[in-house]
Amino acid sequence: MRTLSSLRTAFVALLAASGCSPLSSDIAVVDLRTGARCHPPHTDMRQVVLSVDRTARTFTTLTRRGLLFALQTYDHACRKTSEAVTPAFDDGYASTPRLCALSRDGRRLAYYKDGSLRLRDIATGKESPLWEGVASSRGEFTLLEWLSGSELLVGLQQVDGSARKEDELVVLDAVSGGRRTIHRPAYSFPFLDSDLTQDASLLAFEDGAKRHDIYGTIKVLDLRTGAVKAALGSGSELMSLPRWSPDGAELAYVEGSELKLWQAADGTTRTLRTLPEDFTAYRLVFGLGVVGYTGQRSAWLPQTLVVLDSRDGARLRTVWAPFNGGAFPLDGDQAVFEVGF
């Protein structure tokens, strides 16, 4: 019988032989159809994906360099196109949820610090308050996303010991400081598993049936009106990983052990594939005609990426790499993954 150590050593050797050394980078850009991939240069500190620009086919990473944060932008071929540095503000920059968000023009960072949301101009380093006293701890945050050049979507939850009485989704105007609550989830879980359409008009997120209930639904929220357009699922299954197709016409998600697709036009749902009972899916990406999900059968085995045809659920390929973090669609065929042991 092979030991755990020998199995892991063999897997690392297999990765190295395939050109995907686990020490080569914290980031991998993977072509979902061909399995081809590239890696930006490795950094001494953990490198995470901060933002993705699908139109430009670029992504920006965040890593720490001593007392500074480095923001590095790469194209779809992992070639660096720009870099900026700014004073570091948080040791937990790689945490989930990520409590810093890069504006769509790449010029400003919104982030949580000392109980407040703050805004920093990257070029000048000027810092200004966005929302003073918003939370007593970082644990109250479930989401921080830019919706436009001036608006942020903030998710907040009630936690033990805080003064907050309910969960909220709030739209915050970064110019005027104005705020409006657009929805009050029943239970946001420890962090809100969610996805925005590319035009930032719809948010899909998991919501508990009631407080501290692990079962619930996937809700589709119109961010312009605050109306819930759909609540997917029976409320008696584990719901996770809502991800929009590039055109926003379909939503993929996992209900129990079934990977499903919801059609926005007519509200119908179909099962794309039933996952093995011993398989845990961690991340999902929706490309042009393909759906990919990372996961593993055992806690000591590295994760794999399984890519399916979104029309009929046929398996197109399996990609072996040490996936261990976020997954972000880059364009119709490529996605950016956080990797490494």
ZAMARGU-4260 file (C-alpha; in steps of 0.2 Angstrom, whole numbers, plus 5000, padded with zeros to 4 digits):
<rodrens>
0) 5000/5000/5000 | 5007/5017/4995 | 5008/5030/5010 | 5000/5047/5009 | 5018/5054/5008
5) 5022/5044/4993 | 5006/5048/4984 | 5008/5066/4987 | 5026/5065/4981 | 5021/5056/4965
10) 5007/5069/4962 | 5019/5084/4964 | 5031/5075/4952 | 5017/5073/4939 | 5013/5091/4940
15) 5031/5096/4938 | 5032/5084/4923 | 5017/5092/4915 | 5024/5110/4917 | 5014/5115/4932
20) 5025/5115/4946 | 5016/5119/4963 | 5029/5131/4967 | 5029/5141/4951 | 5015/5153/4955
25) 5000/5157/4966 | 4990/5160/4950 | 4986/5150/4934 | 4976/5156/4919 | 4968/5140/4911
30) 4960/5138/4894 | 4944/5129/4899 | 4943/5120/4882 | 4961/5115/4879 | 4968/5114/4897
35) 4983/5125/4892 | 4988/5136/4905 | 5001/5150/4910 | 5007/5157/4926 | 5013/5175/4931
40) 5029/5175/4941 | 5030/5168/4958 | 5030/5180/4973 | 5038/5178/4990 | 5021/5182/4999
45) 5004/5175/4994 | 4997/5182/4978 | 4978/5184/4976 | 4967/5189/4962 | 4960/5207/4966
50) 4950/5210/4951 | 4946/5204/4933 | 4942/5215/4918 | 4933/5204/4906 | 4932/5217/4892
55) 4951/5220/4892 | 4955/5202/4896 | 4966/5207/4910 | 4967/5203/4929 | 4975/5212/4944
60) 4983/5203/4958 | 4988/5209/4976 | 5003/5204/4986 | 5013/5211/5000 | 5030/5217/4999
65) 5036/5222/5017 | 5026/5238/5021 | 5019/5239/5004 | 5005/5231/4994 | 5009/5228/4975
70) 4995/5228/4963 | 5001/5219/4947 | 4990/5218/4931 | 4992/5204/4918 | 4985/5200/4901
75) 4977/5184/4897 | 4994/5177/4892 | 5001/5181/4909 | 5011/5196/4903 | 5013/5210/4915
80) 5005/5226/4909 | 5006/5238/4924 | 5011/5238/4942 | 5007/5250/4956 | 5012/5250/4975
85) 5003/5257/4990 | 5006/5257/5009 | 4999/5240/5016 | 4983/5242/5027 | 4979/5224/5032
90) 4988/5208/5036 | 4972/5198/5031 | 4972/5204/5013 | 4971/5186/5007 | 4956/5181/5018
95) 4938/5176/5013 | 4928/5187/5010 | 4941/5199/5003 | 4939/5215/5012 | 4947/5226/4999
100) 4940/5230/4981 | 4948/5238/4966 | 4938/5251/4957 | 4933/5247/4939 | 4945/5260/4932
105) 4959/5253/4943 | 4963/5269/4952 | 4955/5267/4969 | 4954/5254/4983 | 4940/5252/4995
110) 4944/5242/5011 | 4940/5239/5029 | 4951/5246/5042 | 4948/5249/5061 | 4929/5247/5060
115) 4927/5258/5045 | 4926/5257/5026 | 4940/5268/5018 | 4944/5274/5001 | 4962/5276/4994
120) 4968/5284/4978 | 4982/5273/4973 | 4992/5286/4963 | 4992/5299/4977 | 4990/5287/4992
125) 4977/5299/4999 | 4965/5290/5011 | 4947/5296/5015 | 4933/5289/5025 | 4918/5280/5016
130) 4908/5273/5030 | 4914/5277/5048 | 4909/5264/5061 | 4901/5252/5049 | 4906/5237/5059
135) 4914/5231/5075 | 4924/5217/5067 | 4929/5211/5050 | 4917/5196/5053 | 4902/5207/5050
140) 4907/5209/5032 | 4901/5196/5019 | 4904/5206/5002 | 4913/5221/4995 | 4911/5224/4976
145) 4911/5239/4965 | 4895/5241/4954 | 4901/5256/4944 | 4913/5270/4945 | 4905/5277/4960
150) 4894/5264/4969 | 4899/5249/4980 | 4889/5234/4985 | 4892/5230/5004 | 4886/5214/5012
155) 4884/5215/5031 | 4879/5201/5044 | 4874/5200/5062 | 4887/5191/5072 | 4888/5187/5091
160) 4894/5202/5101 | 4890/5215/5088 | 4876/5228/5088 | 4870/5224/5071 | 4852/5216/5072
165) 4850/5209/5054 | 4859/5205/5038 | 4859/5219/5025 | 4865/5222/5007 | 4869/5240/5005
170) 4873/5251/4990 | 4885/5264/4995 | 4889/5280/4985 | 4908/5283/4985 | 4906/5301/4980
175) 4892/5307/4991 | 4893/5294/5005 | 4874/5290/5003 | 4868/5273/5007 | 4853/5263/5004
180) 4848/5245/5010 | 4842/5235/4995 | 4839/5218/5003 | 4839/5210/5020 | 4844/5192/5018
185) 4837/5179/5031 | 4855/5172/5034 | 4871/5176/5024 | 4881/5162/5031 | 4899/5166/5037
190) 4902/5174/5020 | 4890/5177/5005 | 4893/5166/4990 | 4888/5177/4976 | 4891/5183/4958
195) 4887/5198/4948 | 4882/5199/4930 | 4894/5208/4919 | 4884/5223/4919 | 4882/5223/4938
200) 4863/5223/4936 | 4859/5206/4944 | 4866/5198/4960 | 4864/5179/4963 | 4868/5174/4981
205) 4864/5160/4993 | 4852/5164/5007 | 4847/5153/5022 | 4829/5149/5024 | 4831/5156/5042
210) 4844/5162/5054 | 4858/5149/5056 | 4850/5137/5044 | 4862/5129/5033 | 4849/5125/5020
215) 4841/5139/5009 | 4839/5145/4991 | 4849/5154/4978 | 4841/5172/4976 | 4842/5183/4960
220) 4842/5201/4965 | 4839/5216/4954 | 4851/5228/4960 | 4842/5243/4952 | 4825/5240/4960
225) 4829/5228/4975 | 4817/5216/4968 | 4820/5197/4970 | 4818/5190/4953 | 4819/5172/4957
230) 4822/5160/4972 | 4830/5144/4966 | 4828/5128/4976 | 4816/5120/4988 | 4824/5127/5004
235) 4829/5109/5010 | 4845/5107/5001 | 4863/5114/5003 | 4864/5128/4989 | 4881/5135/4983
240) 4892/5142/4969 | 4880/5153/4959 | 4889/5159/4943 | 4883/5168/4928 | 4886/5164/4910
245) 4896/5178/4901 | 4880/5185/4893 | 4870/5184/4909 | 4857/5173/4901 | 4860/5158/4912
250) 4865/5154/4930 | 4874/5139/4936 | 4873/5133/4954 | 4874/5118/4965 | 4859/5111/4974
255) 4863/5096/4985 | 4874/5085/4973 | 4866/5092/4957 | 4874/5105/4946 | 4860/5115/4938
260) 4857/5129/4925 | 4843/5142/4927 | 4837/5151/4911 | 4834/5170/4915 | 4823/5172/4900
265) 4809/5159/4905 | 4814/5154/4923 | 4816/5136/4919 | 4829/5125/4927 | 4838/5109/4921
270) 4851/5098/4929 | 4867/5098/4920 | 4876/5084/4930 | 4874/5074/4946 | 4891/5075/4956
275) 4898/5060/4965 | 4892/5058/4983 | 4910/5059/4989 | 4915/5074/4979 | 4915/5091/4986
280) 4914/5106/4974 | 4923/5122/4979 | 4923/5134/4965 | 4913/5136/4949 | 4916/5146/4933
285) 4905/5148/4918 | 4913/5151/4901 | 4907/5152/4883 | 4897/5136/4882 | 4907/5128/4896
290) 4905/5126/4915 | 4920/5121/4925 | 4921/5116/4944 | 4935/5113/4955 | 4934/5100/4970
295) 4941/5084/4977 | 4935/5067/4983 | 4946/5067/4998 | 4953/5081/5010 | 4971/5074/5007
300) 4970/5074/4988 | 4973/5089/4977 | 4959/5097/4969 | 4955/5095/4951 | 4946/5105/4938
305) 4932/5097/4928 | 4925/5105/4912 | 4908/5101/4905 | 4899/5106/4890 | 4885/5118/4896
310) 4873/5111/4883 | 4872/5093/4888 | 4884/5091/4903 | 4897/5080/4893 | 4914/5080/4901
315) 4926/5089/4890 | 4942/5087/4901 | 4949/5086/4918 | 4964/5098/4923 | 4976/5093/4936
320) 4983/5107/4946 | 4984/5112/4965 | 4968/5123/4965 | 4966/5130/4982 | 4957/5147/4981
325) 4946/5158/4970 | 4941/5155/4952 | 4937/5170/4940 | 4931/5170/4922 | 4943/5180/4911
330) 4934/5178/4894 | 4923/5166/4885 | 4937/5152/4886 | 4949/5157/4900 | 4948/5158/4918
335) 4960/5164/4932 | 4963/5152/4947 | 4972/5154/4963 | 4983/5139/4965 | 4997/5132/4976
340) 5000/5120/4991
</rodrens>
